[in-house]
Amino acid sequence: MNVVDLFVSGGIKGTDGVLSSPGLIWRAGTNSFAAGSGNLNTVQAMATGNDVIVAATDGGGAASDELARSTDYGKTFGSALSTNHTKKINALVFANDTFVAAGDDGEISLSTDDGATWGALKTNAFATNTDDIDAMVYDKVNKKYIAGGEAATTLLYSSDASTWSVPTTMPASHPGTASVLCMATDGNGRVIACAGAYVTISTDGGVTWTAWADSGLGNNIYDIVHTDGRWILAGYAEDFRESVDGGVTWTTVDDGHTATGTVAIQSIVETGTGWLFATGLDESVYFGVLSIDNGLTWSETYRGQTIYSLIDQLPWCGVLVDTGPHERIVLGCRGGETWYSNWLEAGAGIVEQGSNSNGEYVIFSSGLQICWQSGLSAACTTTYNANIGTYGWSFYYSSAQSKTFPKQFGAAPTVMPTGQSTSTDASEWVTVTAVTTTGADFRPRSYQSATLKYGYIAIGYTA
């Protein structure tokens, strides 16, 4: 059995020698957003191979934005950036070497230096300055920025993100009154915008749009993605809706989650070729579902907190970042938190392994680190209490056994002790009494005076 096979049950999925963890193992990022600073509304990466990511919160409901920047693929976010925005930022796009930020009251600003500094606010073409922008994409085929937001008839397009125009053909109002909350492009000149449970389509960069059509979701659509010729949307309803004809007709796809109450699926993120990860809320329980076949089928990967999923908040946004040899998925959550997960390509899983007098270790590309040591021994000769129970057994223990890991961890790992009985009649075990980044303390115990053999496995993330 190899390492990949061994840790399938722990959340790392091994298939044909590929070690991968997209949407299965999540790590908390370090960011400048204060606790309770609000929902992380949007996160956007630069072009392929660049390490810059920009994220924004809604300011915890305050009338201000909070924008931060990462230069290490989303692992850490620096201090809040200075902008001219006075309202919350809801959408970010990167295209033509430019970041574009947009939000409430139609405020729009640009950064041409990788998100480090932001220029003056641009004038939008909305009917009033109180119309919010909630969604934005860039259509690379028609070379147009497209934005949508408050009131379902509110759509804009621009060639440079500085001067904005109203479409020449605006879709008529649909039966609902919801805003445009999300939109997506297929990369081939087709854009779909969503408002309420309805969709509208543009194939000319947002200049003209089709009439609103009912997706059949039955409630607000929160996110939409395009993958492998198929469109998938989700929102304030159980299950997904799928279209294979460019958004003209829609059918239901089971989300792989057994609902116990009202379900809302907030975010769908592409996590690699053919892989999609979606997060939702079932009453008060957070859950995540994963697809490895372009959204054809889904399975639940976590419900609430589990050993391999640390997320306990509902992500509002996500982005897939090409980091070079690997890809990283970055999610933004409520309370200004950021989380990230990695995709590890075949042959690139193990980046370091070794051994020393303290044991053996292996480090994977995601930062996952495993240390272990066997063949340790301790004399259990100190009597805790004599003549316990019917058979008159005594309880013996050893002195504290302090062991140093063969490789330091970035944070205290999970440590699992192992023990080996010295005879068929003995009952012996080992407990962990303390754990740090550099080592752990063990206390072997036995129902007879004996020398106990033991070892351990420690799993965490590298320093």
VEXVEXVEX-157954 format. One record per residue (C-alpha): residue number from 0; x negated, y, z negated. Coordinates in Angstrom, 1 decimal. Each point is the difference from the previous one (the first is absolute). Example, Ala and Ser with C-alpha at 12.3 -4.5 7.8 and 13.67 -1.06 7.14 Angstrom:
# VEXVEXVEX-157954
   i   east  north     up
   0  -12.3   -4.5   -7.8
   1   -1.4    3.4    0.7
***
This chain:
# VEXVEXVEX-157954
   i   east  north     up
   0    0.0    0.0    0.0
   1   -1.4    3.4    1.0
   2    0.5    3.3   -1.8
   3    2.7    1.1    2.5
   4    2.0   -3.2   -0.7
   5   -0.6    0.3   -3.7
   6    1.6    3.4   -0.4
   7    3.0   -0.3    2.2
   8    2.2   -0.2   -3.1
   9   -1.5    3.2   -1.3
  10    1.2    2.2    2.8
  11   -2.8   -0.4    2.6
  12    1.3   -1.8    3.1
  13   -2.4   -2.1    1.9
  14    0.8   -1.2    3.5
  15   -2.5   -1.6    2.3
  16   -2.9    1.4   -1.9
  17    1.3    3.6    0.0
  18    0.0    1.6   -3.4
  19    2.7    2.7   -0.1
  20    2.0    2.0   -2.5
  21    2.1    2.5    1.9
  22    2.9    0.8   -2.3
  23   -0.8   -2.8   -2.4
  24   -2.7    1.5   -2.2
  25    0.2    3.7   -0.9
  26   -2.4    2.3   -1.8
  27    0.7    3.3   -1.6
  28   -1.7    3.0    1.6
  29   -1.6    2.9   -1.8
  30    1.7    3.3    0.9
  31    0.4    3.6   -1.2
  32    3.8   -0.2   -0.3
  33    1.0    0.5   -3.6
  34    2.2   -2.6   -1.6
  35    3.6    0.8    0.7
  36   -1.0    2.4    2.8
  37    2.8   -1.5    2.2
  38    0.3   -2.3    2.9
  39   -2.9   -0.4    2.4
  40    2.0    1.0    3.0
  41   -2.4   -0.6    2.8
  42   -3.4   -1.4    0.8
  43   -1.9    0.3    3.3
  44   -3.3   -1.3    1.3
  45   -2.3    1.4    2.6
  46   -1.0   -1.8    3.2
  47   -1.4   -3.6    0.0
  48   -3.2   -0.4   -1.9
  49    0.3    3.3   -1.9
  50    0.1   -0.2   -3.8
  51    2.2    3.1   -0.6
  52    3.5   -0.3   -1.3
  53    2.3    2.9   -1.1
  54    3.0   -0.5   -2.4
  55    2.6    2.3   -1.4
  56    2.5   -0.2   -2.9
  57    3.3    1.8   -0.4
  58   -1.4    1.9   -3.1
  59    2.3   -1.9   -2.4
  60    3.0    2.1    1.2
  61   -1.9    3.3   -0.4
  62    0.1    2.5    2.9
  63   -3.6   -0.7    1.1
  64   -2.1   -2.5    1.8
  65   -2.9   -2.1   -1.3
  66   -2.3   -1.1    2.7
  67   -3.1   -2.2   -0.5
  68   -2.7   -1.6    2.2
  69   -1.9   -3.2   -0.1
  70   -3.3   -0.6    1.8
  71   -0.3   -3.7   -0.9
  72    2.9   -1.6    1.8
  73    2.5    0.8   -2.8
  74   -1.9   -1.5   -3.0
  75   -0.3    3.3   -1.7
  76    1.6    3.4    0.6
  77   -1.7    3.3   -0.9
  78    1.3    3.2   -1.4
  79    3.1    1.7    1.3
  80   -0.5    1.9    3.2
  81    0.8    3.7    0.4
  82    2.8    0.6    2.5
  83    2.5    2.8    0.8
  84    3.0   -2.3   -0.6
  85    2.4    1.2   -2.6
  86    2.3   -3.0    0.3
  87   -0.5   -3.8   -0.1
  88   -1.6   -1.7    2.9
  89    2.0   -2.9    1.5
  90   -1.9   -1.0    3.2
  91   -3.6   -0.3    1.2
  92   -1.3   -0.8    3.5
  93   -3.5   -0.3    1.4
  94   -0.6    0.5    3.7
  95   -2.4    1.9    2.3
  96   -2.5    0.3   -2.9
  97    2.6    1.9   -2.0
  98    2.0   -0.7   -3.1
  99    3.5    1.5    0.0
 100    2.0    0.4   -3.3
 101    3.7    0.8   -0.1
 102    2.6    0.2   -2.7
 103    2.8    1.9   -1.6
 104    1.3    3.3    1.4
 105   -1.7   -1.1    3.3
 106   -3.5    0.9   -1.2
 107   -2.7   -1.3    2.4
 108   -3.8    0.3   -0.4
 109   -3.0   -1.4    1.9
 110   -3.5   -1.1   -1.0
 111   -2.7   -0.4    2.7
 112   -2.8   -1.0   -2.4
 113    1.1   -3.5   -1.1
 114    2.5    1.3   -2.5
 115   -2.6    2.0   -2.0
 116    1.7    3.4    0.5
 117    3.4    1.0    1.3
 118    1.1    3.1    2.0
 119    2.8    2.4   -0.2
 120    3.6   -1.2    0.2
 121    1.5   -0.3    3.5
 122    3.3    1.3    1.1
 123    2.5   -2.8    0.9
 124    2.9    0.2    2.3
 125    2.7   -1.1   -2.4
 126    3.2    2.0   -0.2
 127   -0.8    1.1   -3.5
 128   -3.2    0.0   -2.1
 129    1.8   -2.1   -2.6
 130    0.1   -3.1    2.2
 131   -2.4   -2.7   -1.3
 132   -2.2   -2.2    2.1
 133    0.1   -3.6   -1.3
 134   -1.6   -2.0    2.8
 135   -2.6    0.5    2.7
 136   -1.9   -2.1    2.6
 137   -2.3    0.6    3.0
 138    0.9   -1.4    3.4
 139   -3.3   -0.6    1.6
 140    1.4   -0.8    3.4
 141    2.0    3.2    0.4
 142   -2.5    1.9   -2.2
 143    2.6    1.4   -2.3
 144    0.4    0.5   -3.7
 145    3.6   -0.8   -1.1
 146    1.6    1.0   -3.3
 147    3.4   -0.5   -1.5
 148    1.7    0.7   -3.3
 149    2.9    1.7   -1.7
 150    3.3   -0.3    1.8
 151    0.1   -2.8    2.6
 152   -0.1    2.4    2.9
 153   -3.3    1.4   -1.2
 154   -2.8   -1.2    2.4
 155   -3.0    1.9    1.3
 156   -2.9   -0.7    2.4
 157   -3.4    1.7    0.6
 158   -3.0   -0.4    2.2
 159   -2.5    1.5   -2.5
 160    1.8   -0.2   -3.4
 161   -0.2    3.8   -0.1
 162    2.9    1.0    2.3
 163    3.2   -2.0   -0.4
 164    3.1   -0.3    2.2
 165    3.5   -1.3   -0.3
 166    0.8   -2.9    2.3
 167    1.9    0.9    3.2
 168    2.3   -2.9   -0.6
 169    0.8   -0.4   -3.7
 170    2.1   -3.0   -1.1
 171    3.5    0.8   -1.1
 172    0.7   -0.3   -3.7
 173    0.7   -3.5   -1.2
 174    2.8   -0.9   -2.4
 175   -2.4    0.4   -3.0
 176   -1.7    3.1   -1.3
 177   -3.4   -1.5   -0.9
 178   -3.3    1.5    0.9
 179   -2.6   -1.6    2.3
 180   -2.0   -1.9   -2.6
 181   -2.3   -2.0    2.2
 182   -1.2   -0.5    3.6
 183   -2.5   -2.2    1.8
 184   -1.6   -0.4    3.4
 185   -0.8   -3.2    1.9
 186   -3.2    1.6    1.4
 187    1.4   -0.2    3.6
 188    2.1    3.2    0.0
 189    3.1   -1.1   -1.9
 190    0.9    1.6   -3.3
 191    2.9   -0.9   -2.2
 192    1.3    2.4   -2.7
 193    2.3   -1.2   -2.8
 194    2.7    1.9   -2.0
 195    2.5   -1.7   -2.2
 196    0.5   -3.4    1.5
 197   -0.4    1.4    3.6
 198   -2.8    0.2    2.5
 199   -0.8    2.2    3.0
 200   -2.6   -0.6    2.7
 201   -2.3    2.2    1.9
 202   -2.4   -1.0    2.9
 203   -1.3    3.4    0.9
 204   -1.7    1.2   -3.1
 205    3.1    1.2   -1.8
 206    1.2    2.4    2.8
 207    3.2   -2.0    0.4
 208    1.8   -2.6   -2.2
 209    2.7   -2.6    0.4
 210    3.3    0.2   -1.9
 211   -0.1   -1.4   -3.5
 212    0.6   -3.7   -0.2
 213    1.0   -2.1   -3.0
 214   -2.8   -2.4   -1.1
 215    2.5   -2.0   -2.1
 216   -2.1    0.4   -3.2
 217    3.0    1.6   -1.7
 218   -2.0    2.6   -2.0
 219   -3.0    2.4    0.2
 220   -3.0   -1.3    1.9
 221   -3.2    0.6   -1.9
 222   -2.7   -1.4    2.3
 223   -0.5   -1.3    3.5
 224   -2.9   -1.7    1.7
 225   -0.9   -1.4    3.4
 226   -1.9   -3.2    0.4
 227   -0.5   -2.4    2.9
 228    2.8    1.4    2.1
 229    2.5    0.1   -2.8
 230    1.4    2.7   -2.2
 231    0.7   -0.7   -3.7
 232    1.8    2.4   -2.3
 233    1.1   -0.2   -3.7
 234    1.6    2.2   -2.6
 235    2.7    0.1   -2.6
 236    1.3   -3.5    0.7
 237   -1.0   -3.6   -0.2
 238   -1.9   -1.5    3.0
 239   -1.6    1.6    3.0
 240    1.4    1.0    3.4
 241   -1.9   -0.9    3.1
 242    0.1    1.1    3.7
 243   -1.7   -1.7    2.9
 244    1.4    2.3    2.7
 245   -1.6    3.3   -1.0
 246    2.5    0.9   -2.7
 247    3.2   -0.4    2.0
 248    1.5   -2.9   -1.9
 249   -0.8   -1.3   -3.5
 250    0.3   -3.3   -1.8
 251   -0.6   -1.1   -3.7
 252   -3.2   -1.6   -1.2
 253   -0.1   -1.6   -3.4
 254   -2.4    1.8   -2.3
 255   -1.0   -3.2   -1.9
 256    1.2    1.5   -3.3
 257    2.9   -1.4   -2.0
 258    1.9    3.0   -1.1
 259    1.4    0.3   -3.5
 260    1.3    3.5    0.3
 261   -0.1    3.1    2.3
 262   -3.1   -0.2    2.2
 263   -2.0    2.9    1.5
 264   -3.0   -0.7    2.3
 265   -2.1    3.1   -0.1
 266   -3.2   -0.7    2.0
 267   -1.2   -2.3    2.8
 268   -3.7    0.0    0.7
 269   -2.0   -1.8    2.7
 270   -2.7   -1.9   -1.8
 271   -1.8   -1.6    2.9
 272    0.7   -1.7    3.4
 273    3.4   -1.6   -0.4
 274    0.2    0.8   -3.8
 275    2.5    2.3   -1.6
 276    0.5    0.8   -3.7
 277    3.2    1.6   -1.3
 278    0.9    1.2   -3.5
 279    3.4    0.4   -1.6
 280    2.1    0.4   -3.1
 281    2.7   -2.4   -1.1
 282    1.9    1.9   -2.7
 283   -2.9    0.5   -2.5
 284   -2.4   -2.6    1.4
 285   -2.7    0.8    2.5
 286   -0.8   -2.6    2.6
 287   -2.2   -0.5    3.1
 288    0.5   -2.1    3.1
 289   -2.6   -1.0    2.6
 290    0.2   -1.1    3.6
 291   -2.8   -1.6    1.9
 292    1.9   -0.4    3.3
 293    0.7    3.6    1.0
 294    3.1    0.2   -2.1
 295    1.8   -3.1    1.3
 296    0.1   -1.6   -3.5
 297   -0.7    1.4   -3.5
 298   -0.9   -1.5   -3.4
 299   -0.1    1.7   -3.4
 300   -3.6    0.4   -1.3
 301    0.8    1.6   -3.3
 302    2.8    1.1   -2.3
 303   -0.9    2.4   -2.7
 304   -3.5   -0.4   -1.3
 305   -1.8   -3.3    0.7
 306   -3.6   -1.3   -0.3
 307   -0.8    1.1    3.5
 308    2.1    3.1    0.4
 309   -0.5    3.1   -2.2
 310    2.5    2.2    1.6
 311    2.9    0.8   -2.3
 312    1.3    3.1    1.9
 313    1.8    0.3    3.3
 314   -2.4    1.2    2.7
 315    1.4    2.7    2.2
 316   -2.6   -0.2    2.7
 317   -2.9   -1.9    1.4
 318   -2.7    0.0    2.6
 319   -2.3   -2.6    1.6
 320   -3.6    1.2    0.2
 321   -2.6   -1.6    2.2
 322   -3.1    0.1   -2.1
 323   -2.3   -1.6    2.5
 324   -0.6   -3.7   -0.8
 325    3.2   -0.1   -2.1
 326    3.3    1.7   -0.3
 327    1.5    1.6   -3.1
 328    3.6    0.7   -0.7
 329    0.7    3.0   -2.2
 330    3.3    0.5   -1.7
 331    1.3    3.0   -1.8
 332    2.3   -0.5   -3.0
 333    2.2    1.9   -2.3
 334   -1.8    2.0   -2.7
 335   -2.8    1.0    2.4
 336   -1.6   -3.4   -0.1
 337   -2.0   -1.5    2.9
 338   -0.6   -3.7    0.6
 339   -2.0   -1.8    2.6
 340   -0.4   -3.5    1.4
 341   -2.5   -1.5    2.4
 342    0.1   -2.2    3.0
 343   -3.1   -2.2    0.3
 344   -1.0   -1.4    3.3
 345   -1.3   -3.5    0.6
 346   -3.7   -0.4   -0.9
 347   -0.1    3.3   -1.8
 348    1.7   -1.1   -3.3
 349   -3.1   -0.6   -2.1
 350   -2.4    3.0   -0.1
 351   -2.2   -1.2   -2.9
 352   -0.6   -3.1   -2.0
 353   -2.7   -1.1   -2.4
 354   -1.0   -1.5   -3.3
 355   -2.2    0.6   -3.0
 356   -0.5   -1.2   -3.5
 357    3.5    1.3   -0.9
 358    1.8   -2.0    2.7
 359    1.3    0.4    3.5
 360    2.0    2.7    1.8
 361    1.6    0.8    3.4
 362    1.3    3.4    1.3
 363    2.5    0.4    2.8
 364    0.4    2.9    2.4
 365    3.1    1.2   -1.8
 366   -2.2    0.5   -3.2
 367    1.5   -3.2   -1.6
 368   -2.7   -1.5   -2.2
 369   -0.1   -3.4   -1.6
 370   -2.6   -1.1   -2.6
 371   -0.3   -3.4   -1.6
 372   -2.2   -2.1   -2.3
 373    0.1   -3.6   -1.1
 374   -2.1   -2.3   -2.2
 375    0.2    2.3   -3.1
 376    0.2   -1.6   -3.4
 377    0.7    1.0   -3.6
 378    0.0   -1.9   -3.3
 379    3.4    0.0   -1.6
 380   -1.1   -0.7   -3.6
 381    1.6    2.7   -2.1
 382    3.1   -1.3   -1.8
 383    3.1    2.3    0.3
 384    2.3   -2.2   -2.1
 385   -0.5   -3.6   -1.1
 386    2.6   -2.8    0.1
 387    2.5    1.6    2.3
 388    3.2   -2.0    0.7
 389    0.9   -3.6   -0.5
 390   -3.3   -1.5    1.2
 391   -2.2    2.2   -2.2
 392   -1.7    1.7    2.9
 393   -2.2    3.0   -0.5
 394   -0.3    3.1    2.2
 395   -3.5    1.0    1.1
 396   -1.3    2.9    2.0
 397   -3.3    1.4    1.2
 398   -1.7    3.3   -0.5
 399    1.0    2.8    2.6
 400   -1.5   -0.8    3.4
 401   -0.9    3.2    1.9
 402   -0.7   -0.6    3.7
 403   -1.1    2.5    2.6
 404    1.5   -0.2    3.5
 405   -2.4   -0.6    2.8
 406    1.3    3.2    1.7
 407    1.6    3.0   -1.6
 408    3.7    0.8    0.8
 409    1.5    3.4    0.7
 410    2.6   -0.6   -2.7
 411    0.5   -2.7   -2.6
 412    1.0   -3.2    2.0
 413    2.4   -2.8   -0.8
 414   -2.0   -2.8   -1.7
 415    1.2   -3.6    0.0
 416   -2.0   -2.4   -2.4
 417   -0.6   -3.6    0.8
 418   -0.8   -2.8   -2.4
 419   -1.1   -3.6    0.1
 420    0.9   -2.5   -2.7
 421   -2.8   -1.9   -1.6
 422    2.1   -3.1   -0.6
 423    3.4   -1.5    0.8
 424    1.1    0.6   -3.5
 425   -1.0    3.6   -0.3
 426    2.2    3.1    0.4
 427   -2.1    2.9    1.0
 428    0.6    3.4    1.6
 429   -1.6    3.4    0.6
 430    1.5    3.5   -0.5
 431   -1.1    3.4    1.3
 432   -0.3    2.5   -2.7
 433   -1.4    3.1    1.9
 434   -0.7    1.0    3.6
 435   -2.0    2.9    1.4
 436   -1.3    0.8    3.5
 437   -3.3   -1.7   -0.9
 438    1.0   -3.1   -1.9
 439    2.4   -1.8   -2.3
 440    0.2   -1.6   -3.4
 441    1.2   -3.5   -0.5
 442    0.9   -2.1   -3.0
 443    0.0   -3.8    0.5
 444    2.2   -2.0   -2.4
 445    0.4   -3.7   -0.8
 446    1.9   -2.4   -2.2
 447   -3.3   -1.7   -0.8
 448   -3.5    1.1   -0.7
 449   -1.7   -0.2    3.4
 450   -1.9    1.9    2.6
 451    2.5    1.2    2.6
 452   -0.9    0.5    3.6
 453    1.7    2.9    1.8
 454   -0.2    2.6    2.8
 455    2.1    2.8    1.5
 456    1.3    1.6    3.2
 457    0.3    3.8    0.1
 458    2.0    1.8    2.8
 459    0.1    3.7    0.6
 460   -1.4    2.8    2.2
 461   -3.6    0.9    0.6
 462   -1.6    3.1   -1.6
***
